[in-house]
Amino acid sequence: MGINSERDVEANLQIGPTDQGMVRIFVESHGTEIPMDFTPEEAEEIATEIIAAAKSASKRG
């Protein structure tokens, strides 16, 4: 499965700070839970990448 492969899968996404000073991206789908913790700096890098991807997708759409 690649980034351009479409899938009909529903998932819940939650993003927020943890009590340990990390940023958690939490994905849940069909009983599978994936918690991913990042430092605030890593989270800012991810946010920058998401924004860049959104801008690129807007230009193509």
Residue pairs with C-beta under 8 A, 6 or more apart in sequence:
1 7
9 29
9 30
10 29
11 27
11 28
11 29
12 27
12 28
12 29
13 25
13 26
13 27
14 24
14 25
14 26
14 28
15 23
15 24
15 25
15 26
16 23
16 24
17 23
17 24
18 24
18 37
20 37
21 40
22 37
22 38
22 39
22 40
23 37
23 38
23 39
23 40
23 42
23 43
24 35
24 36
24 37
24 38
25 35
25 36
25 38
25 46
26 33
26 34
26 35
26 36
27 33
27 34
27 36
28 34
38 46
